[in-house]
Amino acid sequence: MRKFRCSAFAILATIAIPFAVPGQSAKRALDANTYIEVSHEVLPSVVNISIDPAKNKSGNDDVDAMLDYLQQRGMDPSLDSLPPYMQSAVSASGVVFRVKDHFGYVITNNHVVENTGQENVDLKLTFHQRAEGSTDYNMTTVIGGDDVRVAGTDALLDLAVIEFKIPDGLTIKPIEFADSDKVEIGENVIAMGNPLGFNHSITQGIISGKARDLGTRISISKLFQTSVVIQPGNSGGPLVNLDGKIVGINNAILSGSGFWQGTSFAIPGNDAKAVADQIVDSGRAAYGYLGVTMDTVAKLRRDDPEKYKQLQLDSPKGVLISTVVRNSPADIAGIHRMDIVTEIDGNAIENGEQMLRYIAVRPVDSEIKISLIRFMDGKPERLIVNAKLTERPAQDVVKKIHDRIENNNDLIPRVPESSGSKEETYLGMDIEPIYDKETKTGGLLVKEIDPNSKPAQGGIQSGDVVLLLNGRAVRSIPDFLDGMSSPVNGKHTLRFVHEGEEKTIEFAAE
């Protein structure tokens, strides 16, 4: 069975005729000295990350598997009995990407440091540098204790930042990021890190592919696939171009043994830098959040052709909204289940991954314009709604929210109690704001309705609760007035709850 494992790097150098690829991210041509020059530039800023939890089980899959193996055979199941590279519960890599005042900042993988909140954990950073004129990296600096801390983590992209106090006498150069969007398939790259406990190692290879999805930890980043040799211990180390600039952060290998078998993966540098900068500046990474689950229409055509046929679409493009989280930006904007998103801010949306990524990288509190198709009376109508994104909750919270929705169909708001506010009459309806503190849902309760009014002719009755008017959430009389002033294509669209079921009607605006 194939398994994805943490990665690491080793040394392999070749001599080649100088050449350069016009479109690649690096300007430097490859010659006999390129790898030597790049290693001298970058290796002093590459760090070994070690985490020692007082001779107990580590939480690291590779280490725990070896300890179990020893115990089953009656051998000493302690860290002392393991190979040297496994005697640290975590031995991984990172690289300094920023220096500020007297502090340095190392970027690495989240899975490297995710257990550092437990007691008896000793986090250490080890730098290996060389004296001027020397070819050996035998000058070692270890930083630990109160001088090292995890500045922030991001499980969604599997990244973390470690802050350390720069000791007197240690000179650290932050390594720059290249524009990873310009990386080409076939481009030469170099990996640096601490594979299998062998510090300051490098390996070289090429970019084998782009936009890879492992379907494991990473949900918004499309990874680089490389031919670079990486091993346990290289997780979090830099993947650099021939200019010595970071194009990726090494993350995983595709392997059945836990060791490199020809394929490795890295998080693109642009994604990594955006998250790492946020962590340094604010202590956390913030992603935009809409509050929906979705299905790619093209995938639906393949997996459920009957359901796809019912959509009556001109082409199999777009994203079908499966569920909408109550009180989320999507809900407030008036997005419905079974809507089909075709564009966001004028950019065509063809699959769910693309939509998730576009929303996630948008700043919190930014507004996006969503073009969608909605079926009304069996006919597809094109609409545009505006949604103001909130901050995406932690990944485990997002999962719990959507699991609850899908398992319990917890989408229909219960009719809240009256708020005691004064009722008003609009569009032939006597309406009164109501709010449910338990579910935090609100709307406008229809107290009475003119049977000759257009809403009544559309099916609204007294006791129903109006939720949306023309794509706007209506939780107050001013909300309703704002909605009335913004008909869509000369029509009013009302979303309401009738006997526990959500319904939508539309009628001509006067």
MONORCOR-V28714 format. One record per residue. RES is the residue in one letter. SS is DSSP state (@ for helix, = for strand, . for the rest). NEAR is the number of other C-alpha atoms within 10 Angstrom. D_FIRST is the distance of its C-alpha to the first C-alpha in whole Angstrom. Layout:
<<RES | SS | NEAR | D_FIRST> <RES | SS | NEAR | D_FIRST>>
This chain:
<<M | . | 5 | 0> <R | . | 10 | 4> <K | = | 12 | 6> <F | = | 19 | 10> <R | = | 22 | 12> <C | . | 29 | 16> <S | . | 31 | 18> <A | . | 37 | 21> <F | . | 33 | 23> <A | . | 23 | 25> <I | . | 18 | 28> <L | . | 15 | 28> <A | . | 15 | 32> <T | . | 12 | 33> <I | . | 11 | 37> <A | . | 11 | 37> <I | . | 8 | 40> <P | . | 11 | 41> <F | . | 10 | 40> <A | . | 15 | 39> <V | . | 15 | 37> <P | . | 9 | 40> <G | . | 11 | 37> <Q | . | 20 | 35> <S | . | 22 | 35> <A | . | 23 | 37> <K | . | 13 | 41> <R | . | 16 | 40> <A | . | 14 | 40> <L | . | 19 | 38> <D | . | 15 | 40> <A | . | 13 | 40> <N | . | 12 | 40> <T | @ | 19 | 38> <Y | @ | 24 | 35> <I | @ | 11 | 38> <E | @ | 13 | 40> <V | @ | 17 | 37> <S | @ | 20 | 36> <H | @ | 15 | 39> <E | @ | 15 | 39> <V | @ | 23 | 36> <L | @ | 24 | 35> <P | @ | 22 | 38> <S | @ | 22 | 36> <V | = | 32 | 33> <V | = | 29 | 32> <N | = | 26 | 30> <I | = | 31 | 29> <S | = | 23 | 29> <I | = | 22 | 29> <D | = | 19 | 30> <P | . | 20 | 30> <A | . | 14 | 33> <K | . | 13 | 31> <N | . | 13 | 28> <K | . | 16 | 25> <S | . | 21 | 24> <G | . | 13 | 22> <N | . | 17 | 19> <D | @ | 14 | 16> <D | @ | 16 | 16> <V | @ | 21 | 19> <D | @ | 18 | 19> <A | @ | 10 | 16> <M | @ | 18 | 18> <L | @ | 21 | 21> <D | @ | 14 | 20> <Y | @ | 13 | 19> <L | @ | 16 | 23> <Q | @ | 12 | 24> <Q | @ | 11 | 22> <R | . | 9 | 24> <G | . | 8 | 27> <M | . | 12 | 27> <D | . | 13 | 29> <P | . | 19 | 26> <S | . | 16 | 28> <L | @ | 22 | 27> <D | @ | 12 | 30> <S | @ | 14 | 28> <L | . | 16 | 25> <P | . | 13 | 25> <P | @ | 12 | 27> <Y | @ | 18 | 25> <M | @ | 21 | 23> <Q | . | 20 | 27> <S | . | 23 | 27> <A | . | 25 | 25> <V | = | 25 | 24> <S | = | 25 | 25> <A | = | 34 | 25> <S | = | 35 | 27> <G | = | 30 | 29> <V | = | 31 | 32> <V | = | 26 | 36> <F | = | 23 | 36> <R | = | 19 | 40> <V | = | 18 | 43> <K | = | 11 | 45> <D | . | 7 | 48> <H | . | 10 | 47> <F | = | 15 | 44> <G | = | 20 | 40> <Y | = | 26 | 37> <V | = | 28 | 34> <I | = | 28 | 31> <T | = | 31 | 27> <N | . | 29 | 24> <N | @ | 23 | 25> <H | @ | 21 | 22> <V | @ | 25 | 24> <V | @ | 22 | 27> <E | . | 17 | 26> <N | . | 16 | 27> <T | . | 16 | 30> <G | . | 9 | 32> <Q | . | 9 | 32> <E | . | 9 | 35> <N | . | 12 | 35> <V | . | 17 | 33> <D | = | 15 | 34> <L | = | 22 | 33> <K | = | 20 | 34> <L | = | 23 | 34> <T | = | 17 | 35> <F | = | 23 | 37> <H | = | 19 | 37> <Q | = | 23 | 40> <R | . | 15 | 42> <A | . | 10 | 46> <E | . | 7 | 48> <G | . | 6 | 48> <S | . | 9 | 45> <T | . | 10 | 42> <D | . | 11 | 40> <Y | . | 16 | 39> <N | . | 12 | 40> <M | = | 11 | 42> <T | = | 10 | 40> <T | = | 13 | 40> <V | = | 13 | 39> <I | = | 17 | 39> <G | . | 15 | 38> <G | @ | 12 | 40> <D | @ | 9 | 42> <D | @ | 15 | 42> <V | = | 20 | 38> <R | = | 17 | 37> <V | = | 19 | 34> <A | = | 19 | 36> <G | = | 21 | 34> <T | = | 25 | 30> <D | = | 21 | 28> <A | . | 18 | 25> <L | . | 17 | 25> <L | . | 20 | 25> <D | . | 22 | 23> <L | = | 29 | 26> <A | = | 28 | 29> <V | = | 30 | 32> <I | = | 25 | 34> <E | = | 20 | 38> <F | = | 24 | 40> <K | = | 18 | 43> <I | . | 19 | 44> <P | . | 13 | 46> <D | . | 7 | 49> <G | . | 6 | 49> <L | . | 10 | 45> <T | . | 11 | 45> <I | . | 18 | 42> <K | . | 16 | 42> <P | . | 19 | 40> <I | . | 22 | 37> <E | . | 18 | 38> <F | = | 19 | 35> <A | . | 22 | 36> <D | . | 17 | 35> <S | @ | 21 | 32> <D | @ | 13 | 33> <K | @ | 12 | 34> <V | . | 23 | 31> <E | . | 18 | 31> <I | . | 15 | 28> <G | . | 15 | 28> <E | . | 19 | 30> <N | = | 25 | 30> <V | = | 26 | 29> <I | = | 30 | 29> <A | = | 30 | 26> <M | = | 33 | 28> <G | = | 36 | 27> <N | . | 31 | 26> <P | @ | 28 | 23> <L | @ | 22 | 23> <G | @ | 22 | 26> <F | . | 16 | 28> <N | . | 24 | 30> <H | . | 25 | 32> <S | = | 20 | 29> <I | = | 25 | 29> <T | = | 21 | 26> <Q | = | 24 | 27> <G | = | 18 | 26> <I | = | 17 | 26> <I | = | 21 | 25> <S | = | 18 | 22> <G | = | 15 | 22> <K | = | 17 | 24> <A | = | 12 | 23> <R | = | 14 | 19> <D | . | 17 | 18> <L | . | 16 | 15> <G | . | 7 | 15> <T | . | 7 | 15> <R | . | 15 | 18> <I | . | 17 | 20> <S | . | 17 | 22> <I | . | 19 | 25> <S | . | 23 | 24> <K | . | 21 | 23> <L | = | 25 | 21> <F | = | 26 | 22> <Q | = | 24 | 20> <T | = | 29 | 21> <S | . | 21 | 21> <V | . | 30 | 22> <V | . | 26 | 20> <I | . | 36 | 20> <Q | . | 26 | 18> <P | . | 26 | 18> <G | . | 28 | 22> <N | . | 37 | 22> <S | . | 33 | 21> <G | . | 36 | 25> <G | . | 35 | 26> <P | = | 37 | 28> <L | = | 30 | 27> <V | = | 28 | 31> <N | . | 27 | 32> <L | . | 23 | 35> <D | . | 21 | 38> <G | . | 26 | 36> <K | . | 24 | 35> <I | = | 29 | 32> <V | = | 31 | 30> <G | = | 30 | 27> <I | = | 32 | 25> <N | = | 35 | 22> <N | = | 30 | 20> <A | = | 28 | 16> <I | = | 31 | 14> <L | = | 21 | 10> <S | = | 18 | 8> <G | . | 13 | 6> <S | . | 12 | 9> <G | . | 18 | 11> <F | . | 20 | 13> <W | . | 23 | 15> <Q | . | 15 | 13> <G | . | 13 | 16> <T | . | 16 | 15> <S | = | 28 | 17> <F | = | 31 | 18> <A | = | 29 | 22> <I | = | 29 | 24> <P | = | 25 | 27> <G | @ | 27 | 30> <N | @ | 17 | 32> <D | @ | 21 | 30> <A | @ | 25 | 30> <K | @ | 21 | 33> <A | @ | 12 | 34> <V | @ | 25 | 32> <A | @ | 29 | 34> <D | @ | 18 | 37> <Q | @ | 15 | 37> <I | @ | 21 | 36> <V | @ | 19 | 39> <D | @ | 10 | 41> <S | @ | 12 | 41> <G | . | 15 | 38> <R | . | 18 | 36> <A | . | 23 | 34> <A | . | 21 | 35> <Y | . | 20 | 34> <G | = | 23 | 36> <Y | = | 25 | 35> <L | . | 24 | 36> <G | . | 23 | 35> <V | = | 21 | 33> <T | = | 18 | 30> <M | = | 22 | 30> <D | = | 18 | 28> <T | = | 22 | 28> <V | @ | 25 | 31> <A | @ | 19 | 29> <K | @ | 16 | 26> <L | @ | 17 | 28> <R | @ | 16 | 30> <R | @ | 11 | 27> <D | @ | 11 | 25> <D | . | 12 | 29> <P | @ | 12 | 31> <E | @ | 11 | 34> <K | @ | 11 | 34> <Y | @ | 17 | 34> <K | @ | 11 | 37> <Q | @ | 9 | 39> <L | . | 21 | 39> <Q | . | 13 | 41> <L | . | 14 | 40> <D | . | 6 | 41> <S | . | 8 | 37> <P | . | 18 | 34> <K | . | 19 | 34> <G | . | 25 | 34> <V | = | 29 | 32> <L | = | 26 | 33> <I | = | 21 | 34> <S | = | 15 | 32> <T | = | 24 | 34> <V | = | 25 | 36> <V | . | 19 | 37> <R | . | 20 | 40> <N | . | 16 | 42> <S | . | 19 | 40> <P | @ | 23 | 41> <A | @ | 24 | 40> <D | @ | 23 | 42> <I | @ | 21 | 45> <A | @ | 22 | 45> <G | . | 22 | 45> <I | . | 30 | 41> <H | . | 20 | 41> <R | . | 17 | 38> <M | . | 18 | 37> <D | . | 24 | 39> <I | = | 28 | 37> <V | = | 29 | 37> <T | = | 21 | 38> <E | = | 18 | 39> <I | = | 19 | 39> <D | . | 13 | 42> <G | . | 11 | 43> <N | = | 13 | 39> <A | = | 15 | 37> <I | . | 23 | 34> <E | . | 18 | 32> <N | . | 21 | 29> <G | @ | 20 | 28> <E | @ | 18 | 26> <Q | @ | 18 | 29> <M | @ | 22 | 31> <L | @ | 20 | 29> <R | @ | 16 | 29> <Y | @ | 16 | 33> <I | @ | 20 | 34> <A | @ | 19 | 32> <V | . | 16 | 34> <R | . | 18 | 37> <P | . | 15 | 40> <V | . | 17 | 40> <D | . | 14 | 43> <S | . | 12 | 43> <E | = | 16 | 44> <I | = | 17 | 42> <K | = | 15 | 44> <I | = | 21 | 42> <S | = | 22 | 42> <L | = | 22 | 41> <I | = | 21 | 42> <R | = | 20 | 43> <F | = | 14 | 44> <M | = | 12 | 48> <D | . | 10 | 50> <G | . | 10 | 47> <K | = | 11 | 48> <P | = | 16 | 45> <E | = | 12 | 47> <R | = | 15 | 46> <L | = | 17 | 47> <I | = | 17 | 46> <V | = | 18 | 46> <N | = | 20 | 46> <A | = | 24 | 43> <K | = | 18 | 44> <L | . | 24 | 40> <T | = | 20 | 40> <E | = | 17 | 37> <R | . | 18 | 34> <P | . | 15 | 33> <A | . | 13 | 31> <Q | @ | 13 | 27> <D | @ | 10 | 27> <V | @ | 11 | 30> <V | @ | 13 | 30> <K | @ | 12 | 27> <K | @ | 11 | 29> <I | @ | 16 | 32> <H | @ | 19 | 30> <D | @ | 13 | 28> <R | @ | 13 | 32> <I | @ | 17 | 33> <E | @ | 14 | 30> <N | @ | 8 | 31> <N | @ | 9 | 34> <N | . | 11 | 36> <D | . | 17 | 38> <L | . | 16 | 39> <I | . | 12 | 43> <P | . | 21 | 45> <R | . | 18 | 47> <V | . | 22 | 51> <P | . | 20 | 52> <E | . | 13 | 56> <S | = | 15 | 58> <S | . | 13 | 59> <G | . | 10 | 63> <S | . | 12 | 63> <K | . | 9 | 66> <E | . | 16 | 65> <E | = | 14 | 66> <T | = | 15 | 66> <Y | = | 13 | 64> <L | . | 15 | 63> <G | . | 17 | 65> <M | = | 23 | 63> <D | = | 17 | 64> <I | = | 28 | 61> <E | = | 24 | 61> <P | = | 24 | 58> <I | = | 21 | 56> <Y | = | 21 | 53> <D | = | 16 | 50> <K | . | 10 | 50> <E | . | 8 | 47> <T | . | 13 | 45> <K | . | 11 | 46> <T | = | 18 | 47> <G | = | 26 | 50> <G | = | 29 | 52> <L | = | 29 | 56> <L | = | 28 | 57> <V | = | 23 | 59> <K | = | 17 | 62> <E | = | 16 | 65> <I | = | 21 | 64> <D | . | 16 | 67> <P | . | 15 | 66> <N | . | 9 | 67> <S | . | 13 | 65> <K | @ | 20 | 62> <P | @ | 21 | 59> <A | @ | 16 | 61> <Q | @ | 13 | 61> <G | . | 13 | 57> <G | . | 14 | 57> <I | . | 25 | 57> <Q | . | 20 | 59> <S | . | 17 | 60> <G | . | 17 | 58> <D | . | 23 | 55> <V | = | 29 | 53> <V | = | 27 | 53> <L | = | 27 | 50> <L | = | 25 | 50> <L | = | 26 | 53> <N | . | 24 | 52> <G | . | 27 | 49> <R | = | 25 | 50> <A | = | 23 | 49> <V | . | 23 | 53> <R | . | 20 | 53> <S | . | 17 | 57> <I | @ | 20 | 60> <P | @ | 10 | 60> <D | @ | 16 | 56> <F | @ | 22 | 58> <L | @ | 13 | 60> <D | @ | 15 | 58> <G | @ | 21 | 56> <M | @ | 19 | 59> <S | . | 12 | 60> <S | . | 16 | 57> <P | . | 18 | 57> <V | = | 18 | 54> <N | . | 10 | 56> <G | . | 11 | 59> <K | = | 15 | 57> <H | = | 22 | 56> <T | = | 23 | 53> <L | = | 22 | 52> <R | = | 23 | 49> <F | = | 25 | 50> <V | = | 22 | 49> <H | = | 17 | 51> <E | . | 12 | 51> <G | . | 13 | 47> <E | = | 12 | 46> <E | = | 17 | 46> <K | = | 14 | 48> <T | = | 19 | 49> <I | = | 18 | 52> <E | = | 18 | 54> <F | = | 15 | 58> <A | = | 12 | 60> <A | . | 16 | 61> <E | . | 8 | 65>>
